Amino acid sequence: MDGFKNIEIKNFRGIDHLRIDDFSRVNVFLGQNNSGKTTVLEAIAMLMSMSNPDIPQAINAVRARKPFGKFIDIQYYFNNLNVATPPEVEAKQTDGSSRYLSLALSYVFDELADPQNEPQQQMGTVKYVNTLEMNFDVSNGTSKQSYQSWLRVNSQGLVVNRKVADGYLENKRAWLTPSDLMTSNLANDLAELFKRNRKTAILALLNLFDPRINGIEILTDDIYVGFEGMTQMLSLSMMGDGLRRYLNIVAAAANPLIDILLIDEIDNGLHYSVYRKLWQSLFALACATDKQVFITTHSKETLYYLNEMLQEAPDYKPDIRLYTLERTIKKGMQAYMLTHEGLRGACENNLEIRGNV
């Protein structure tokens, strides 16, 4: 598996400092509301797209459940909204290399941003922030290469200029599956799988969700599902959120073009009867496509079914890590790790592992 071994996050949203070690193939983040679980997924997504200056606004749009993110909202990546202290994310990878990313907001005079040719900096003050810089390094042993991408807007917040880092080409792809269905790559995932003659495999996964499903097609930019006894296929957009959520997750997990899969609130919108099937499918697909998966949840039932699945499929036990995120008084943000044995003990003894209550 070619993925992350650890990650260190500084001054990123509500996280002042957090280090998480010993990632495996499937990594589950637990914790109370506002404990930083989603923020960790966003930090990983940012690090996997560090040459793309549009990615901060795209991630903000997912969080805000809007089609587009505002440039001014990039300030929310800065801890305590302090734009003088850059958010930083660094991670080591399983191939021995490492990645580092920092963000910076500033004003830079640009005729495209200020057509009146009037510098906006006067008497040491700035009228508005117009430039996002993404400064990043890629290290491999003793060699380190540094890059910069940037994005510039006018006073209305509209992008007028950008630059993607010269000489850097991202060879890995991450995909963030949000907690709802506002943002979805489902049609693209299914098209890629159908091209690879994997429709039968997707149908088998759908049968785990509902044995009555006997067909799936992409027609006129919509997805249609067939059921036994129905004279015509039904539009997926007109069906329940549970099936769409399940299909979103398993299609992304099956897509061989995705190297890192990030799933926020995996249990959201799903009936508990699907949990064990979903975990089983997710582990099998992650192994088959050799991808790394990061998941958040605060559902105790989800964890119980994960434990049951691991007892039934012990070969998957080395592939799981669970991390409870806690905001402690003395040590700040901490991640406490559990392996499959810790999960089993917690479930058998009805111990709370999702954070202090």
BELBELCOR-V295043 format. One record per backbone hydrogen bond with DSSP energy under -0.5 kcal/mol. NH is the residue of the N-H (numbers start at 1). CO is the residue of the C=O. If there is no record, write none. Layout:
BEGIN
NH;CO, NH;CO
END
This chain:
BEGIN
2;290, 3;1, 5;92, 6;92, 7;20, 8;90, 9;18, 10;88, 11;16, 12;15, 13;11, 13;77, 15;12, 16;14, 18;9, 20;7, 23;5, 26;319, 27;25, 27;293, 28;321, 29;295, 30;28, 30;323, 35;32, 40;36, 41;37, 42;38, 43;39, 44;40, 45;41, 46;42, 47;43, 48;44, 49;45, 49;46, 50;47, 52;49, 53;51, 55;52, 58;54, 59;55, 60;56, 61;57, 62;58, 63;59, 64;60, 65;61, 65;62, 66;61, 73;70, 74;71, 75;72, 76;73, 77;74, 78;75, 79;11, 81;78, 82;79, 83;81, 85;82, 86;84, 88;10, 89;101, 90;8, 91;99, 93;97, 94;3, 96;93, 98;139, 99;91, 100;137, 101;89, 102;135, 103;87, 104;133, 105;83, 106;131, 114;110, 117;114, 119;117, 122;120, 122;125, 125;122, 127;120, 130;106, 131;106, 132;151, 133;104, 134;149, 135;102, 135;133, 136;134, 136;147, 137;100, 138;145, 139;98, 140;143, 141;96, 142;140, 143;140, 145;138, 147;136, 149;134, 150;163, 151;132, 152;161, 153;130, 154;158, 155;113, 157;154, 160;152, 161;152, 163;150, 165;51, 168;165, 175;260, 177;175, 177;262, 178;176, 189;185, 190;186, 191;187, 192;188, 193;189, 194;190, 195;191, 196;192, 197;194, 198;193, 202;198, 203;199, 204;200, 205;201, 206;202, 207;203, 208;204, 209;205, 210;206, 213;210, 214;226, 215;226, 217;224, 219;217, 219;222, 222;219, 224;217, 225;234, 226;215, 228;212, 230;227, 234;225, 236;223, 238;235, 239;236, 244;240, 245;241, 246;242, 247;243, 248;244, 249;245, 250;246, 251;247, 252;248, 253;249, 254;250, 255;251, 258;255, 259;173, 259;257, 260;173, 261;292, 262;175, 262;260, 263;261, 263;294, 264;177, 264;262, 266;296, 268;265, 270;267, 274;271, 275;272, 278;274, 279;275, 280;276, 281;277, 282;278, 283;279, 284;280, 285;281, 286;282, 287;283, 288;284, 289;285, 290;286, 291;286, 292;259, 293;25, 294;261, 295;27, 296;263, 297;29, 300;298, 303;299, 304;300, 305;301, 306;302, 307;303, 308;304, 309;305, 310;306, 311;307, 312;308, 313;309, 316;313, 317;314, 319;316, 320;317, 321;26, 322;338, 323;28, 324;336, 325;30, 325;323, 326;334, 328;326, 328;332, 332;328, 334;326, 336;324, 336;334, 337;335, 338;322, 343;339, 344;340, 345;341, 346;342, 347;343, 348;344, 349;345, 350;347, 351;346, 353;351
END
